[in-house]
Amino acid sequence: MRSLAALPAAADVAELLWLGDERAGDPALTGGKAANLSRSAAVHDVPPGFVLTVPGATLPRELRRALSAAYRRLGELVGTDAPPVAVRSSAVDEDGLQASFAGQHDTFLNVSGAEAVWWAVARCFASFGAQRALDYRRDRGLAEAPERVAVLVQWLVPADASGVVFSADPVSGDRDEVVINASWGLGESIVGGTVTPDSWRVAHDGLVIRGRVVADKRRMTIAAPGGTREVPVPGRMSRLPALDDAQVRRAAALAVALERRMGRPVDLELAWAGDDLFLLQCRPITTLHHDRSPR
């Protein structure tokens, strides 16, 4: 697919690119997060979306019309006039081997309507200059500001369950097992640490489930007007596993496949909606000891 922004393809201009576009797969242009998803979109179920990429961190107003057109097109793709979207950052040095930037920039979920999406995109761009992001960059010896920043706009999957998956154990460093954590609803309760998720350990070889712990999952994040909210898990659902064995093995197989493609262990965010599994994020695990070779 072509860029919807009527702008020349040069390093010093802003662009709007769809996930799956060849240029969107260039991390120097769209950042690690969007580039990884764009390349994955050809072979895995990635929620449709687009990325706005600009030099520096100032959002040009001329992208507003292109964003409105892209948002209308996204609605056509998912079958609704005002699709709910997630708006997230993707800088050129984000989701790399030395720094993941997890939680450093603003994220907006369940945003609907072109005006609201533009506001969320502008706020996300502004967060690149927030003090916490500047401190994070300084502590890791990075430049004070990235050469190029990008913001990713994606359809928000109406998730029955969500999970964080590691193709290697981020604590022990074991490269032979996939570690899966999952709970009900959207993934923010897991990422934010407000729920104890179910967990599984799955062998790389044969995808044998070696261990499982079903937690008492008392909280879940759901879409709500204007964003999301955390609510109690209904009734007995809290003590039921969020995934069945087939879903667990499918998630593990995806993690192993993406590790092989990227050449190193990866950290995934996934969402399940009915029988469909969606890849929301893929990045290198930055906490592993590097004295052990990847599988």
C-alpha positions in Angstrom: 0.0 0.0 0.0 1.1 3.6 -0.6 1.5 6.4 1.8 -1.7 8.5 2.2 0.3 11.7 2.9 1.0 13.7 -0.3 4.5 14.3 0.8 7.8 13.4 -0.8 9.6 10.3 0.6 12.7 11.9 2.1 14.4 11.7 5.5 13.6 15.3 6.4 9.8 15.3 5.9 6.8 13.8 7.6 5.0 10.8 6.2 1.9 8.7 6.9 2.5 5.0 6.1 0.3 2.0 6.5 1.4 -1.1 8.4 2.4 -3.6 5.6 3.9 -0.8 3.5 7.5 -1.6 2.6 8.7 1.7 3.9 6.9 1.3 7.2 9.1 -1.7 7.8 12.2 0.5 8.0 13.1 1.1 11.7 15.1 4.2 10.8 11.9 5.7 9.5 9.1 4.3 11.7 11.0 3.1 14.8 11.4 -0.4 16.1 7.8 -1.0 17.3 6.0 0.0 14.1 8.7 -1.5 11.8 8.5 -4.9 13.6 4.7 -4.9 13.3 4.7 -3.8 9.7 7.1 -6.6 8.7 5.0 -9.1 10.7 1.8 -8.0 9.1 2.7 -9.9 6.0 2.6 -13.3 7.7 0.8 -12.8 11.1 -2.5 -11.2 12.2 -1.6 -7.7 13.2 -4.4 -5.2 13.8 -4.6 -2.8 10.8 -3.2 0.6 11.3 -0.9 3.3 10.2 2.1 5.3 11.5 2.9 9.0 11.4 6.7 9.6 11.2 8.3 13.0 11.5 11.8 14.4 11.9 12.4 15.6 15.5 9.3 15.7 17.7 7.1 18.4 16.2 3.9 17.2 14.6 3.3 19.1 11.3 -0.3 20.2 11.0 -0.4 19.3 7.3 -0.6 15.7 8.4 -4.0 16.3 9.9 -5.9 15.8 6.7 -3.9 12.7 5.8 -4.7 11.3 9.3 -8.4 12.0 8.8 -8.4 10.1 5.5 -6.4 7.2 6.9 -8.8 7.0 9.9 -11.8 6.8 7.5 -10.0 4.1 5.6 -9.3 2.2 8.8 -13.0 2.3 9.6 -13.8 0.7 6.2 -11.3 -2.0 6.9 -12.8 -3.0 10.2 -16.4 -2.3 9.3 -17.3 0.7 11.5 -17.5 4.5 11.0 -15.6 5.4 14.1 -13.2 2.6 14.9 -11.7 2.5 18.4 -7.9 2.7 18.2 -4.8 2.6 20.3 -2.3 5.4 19.9 1.3 4.6 20.8 4.8 5.9 20.3 7.5 4.4 18.1 10.9 6.3 18.1 13.9 5.2 16.0 15.8 4.1 19.1 12.8 2.6 20.8 12.2 -1.2 21.3 15.9 -1.8 20.6 18.5 -4.0 22.3 19.7 -1.4 24.8 16.4 0.3 25.7 12.8 -0.7 25.3 11.3 2.7 26.4 8.4 0.7 27.9 6.0 3.1 29.7 8.1 6.2 29.0 5.8 7.8 26.4 2.1 8.4 26.6 -0.3 5.7 25.3 -4.0 6.3 24.6 -6.5 3.5 24.2 -10.1 3.2 22.9 -9.9 6.6 21.1 -12.7 7.1 18.6 -13.4 9.9 16.1 -10.9 11.7 13.8 -10.7 14.8 16.1 -10.0 12.7 19.2 -7.4 10.6 17.4 -5.6 13.8 16.2 -5.6 15.0 19.8 -4.2 11.7 21.1 -1.5 11.7 18.4 -0.5 15.2 19.3 -0.2 14.3 23.0 1.8 11.2 22.2 4.3 13.3 20.1 4.5 15.8 23.0 5.4 13.0 25.4 8.7 12.5 23.7 9.8 15.7 25.4 8.4 14.7 28.9 10.9 14.8 31.7 10.6 11.0 32.4 11.5 10.2 28.8 14.4 12.7 28.8 15.8 11.2 32.0 15.4 7.7 30.6 17.4 8.6 27.5 20.1 10.3 29.6 20.5 7.3 31.9 21.1 5.0 28.9 23.5 7.3 27.2 21.2 8.1 24.3 20.9 11.4 22.5 18.7 13.9 24.3 16.1 13.7 21.4 15.7 11.0 18.8 16.5 11.9 15.2 13.0 10.8 14.1 9.9 9.9 16.1 6.7 8.1 15.1 3.3 7.4 16.5 1.4 4.3 15.7 -2.4 4.3 15.3 -4.0 0.8 15.3 -7.5 -0.7 15.6 -8.1 -1.6 19.2 -8.9 -5.4 19.2 -12.0 -6.2 21.4 -10.0 -8.7 23.4 -11.5 -11.5 25.4 -8.1 -12.1 26.9 -4.6 -10.6 26.5 -1.1 -11.7 27.3 2.6 -10.9 27.5 4.8 -13.6 26.0 8.6 -14.1 26.3 10.4 -16.5 24.0 13.0 -16.9 26.7 12.7 -16.7 30.5 13.5 -13.0 31.3 14.4 -13.9 34.9 16.5 -17.1 34.7 17.7 -16.5 31.1 16.5 -20.0 30.1 16.3 -20.0 26.2 14.5 -23.3 25.9 11.1 -22.3 27.3 8.4 -19.8 26.3 6.9 -17.9 29.3 3.3 -16.8 28.8 1.3 -14.6 31.2 -2.4 -13.9 30.3 -5.6 -12.6 31.9 -9.1 -11.4 30.9 -9.8 -8.3 28.9 -7.3 -5.8 27.6 -3.6 -6.1 28.5 -3.3 -3.0 30.7 -4.0 -4.8 33.9 -1.1 -7.2 33.2 1.3 -4.5 32.1 0.3 -2.2 35.0 0.7 -5.0 37.6 -2.8 -4.7 39.0 -3.7 -8.3 38.3 -1.8 -11.5 38.9 -2.1 -13.3 35.5 -2.2 -17.0 34.7 1.2 -18.3 33.7 2.4 -21.1 31.5 5.9 -22.5 30.6 6.1 -24.1 27.2 9.1 -26.0 25.7 10.5 -24.7 22.4 10.8 -28.3 21.3 7.4 -29.8 20.6 5.6 -27.0 22.3 5.0 -29.2 25.3 3.3 -27.4 28.2 5.7 -28.0 31.1 3.9 -25.9 33.8 0.8 -23.8 34.4 -0.5 -21.7 37.3 -4.1 -20.5 37.2 -4.3 -17.3 39.3 -7.2 -15.7 41.1 -7.6 -12.8 38.5 -9.8 -10.3 40.3 -9.4 -7.3 38.0 -9.6 -6.8 34.3 -9.4 -3.8 31.9 -12.2 -3.1 29.5 -13.0 -0.5 26.9 -15.2 2.3 28.2 -16.5 5.6 26.7 -13.4 7.8 26.2 -10.8 5.2 27.1 -10.7 2.2 29.4 -11.5 1.3 33.0 -10.6 -1.5 35.3 -13.4 -3.5 36.7 -13.9 -6.7 38.9 -13.8 -9.9 37.0 -17.3 -11.4 36.9 -18.1 -14.3 39.2 -16.3 -17.6 38.7 -14.3 -16.3 35.7 -11.6 -15.0 38.0 -10.5 -18.6 38.8 -10.9 -20.0 35.2 -7.9 -20.1 33.0 -7.8 -17.2 30.5 -6.5 -19.5 27.8 -7.0 -23.1 26.8 -4.1 -25.4 25.9 -4.5 -24.8 22.1 -4.3 -21.0 22.6 -1.2 -21.4 24.8 0.6 -23.6 22.2 -0.4 -21.2 19.4 1.0 -18.2 21.3 4.2 -20.2 22.1 4.6 -21.2 18.4 4.3 -17.5 17.4 6.9 -16.5 19.9 9.4 -19.1 18.7 8.7 -18.2 15.1 9.3 -14.5 15.8 12.5 -15.2 17.8 13.9 -17.2 14.8 13.0 -14.4 12.4 14.5 -11.6 14.5 17.5 -13.7 15.5 17.2 -13.1 19.3 14.7 -13.7 22.1 11.5 -11.5 21.9 8.9 -10.0 24.1 5.3 -10.1 22.6 2.0 -8.5 23.5 -1.0 -10.6 22.2 -4.7 -10.3 22.2 -7.4 -13.0 21.7 -10.8 -12.2 20.3 -12.9 -15.3 19.8 -10.8 -17.7 17.8 -8.5 -15.0 16.5 -5.0 -14.3 17.8 -3.5 -10.8 17.2 0.0 -9.7 17.5 0.1 -6.2 19.2 3.8 -5.8 19.8 7.2 -7.5 19.2 10.5 -6.3 20.6 13.8 -7.8 21.8 14.1 -8.8 25.4 16.6 -6.3 26.9 17.0 -7.9 30.3 18.7 -11.2 29.3 22.4 -11.9 30.0 24.2 -11.7 26.6 26.8 -14.4 27.5 24.5 -17.0 26.2 23.8 -17.5 22.5 20.2 -17.4 21.3 18.7 -20.6 20.0 
